[in-house]
Amino acid sequence: MVSWLWKCSVALFLLTSLWAGYTLPALADIVDARCDIYPKGADKPSGRYLCVLSQHHGYITIDRADGVYYDFHPTQGVPGQYRDDRNQPVYRRSGLGAKGMIFEMSDKSIYVLWDTSVLAEQ
């Protein structure tokens, strides 16, 4: 009985919130993007891939269409600094403005760009 009442209360709250124009906070941001991979010191990308960037409570994942997956967890108290799944440092760099973001790793940089139209031309 309590379970049924609780479910009804939650449903009523959600319906009332939607009707009133309120939104619940997003738990994660997920966006399709283009990932250009620059080997360390290179001025041209070694590859361009459709990818999915996900951000959740400071954690970042990048899932490339070719099956490569990156998982970055935040360094406590240091904005823009992460560790990868091998516990190596990863830095979020500026330089793309509203076009995307850059993640610098020890052996490469990942340019995550919101515009995927270049991939359609290839």
Salt bridges, closest charged atoms under 4 A:
ASP36 OD1 - ARG34 NE 2.93
ASP36 OD2 - ARG48 NE 3.29
ASP66 OD2 - ARG64 NH2 2.65
ASP84 OD2 - ARG86 NH2 3.37
GLU104 OE1 - ARG93 NE 3.07
ASP107 OD2 - LYS108 NZ 3.23
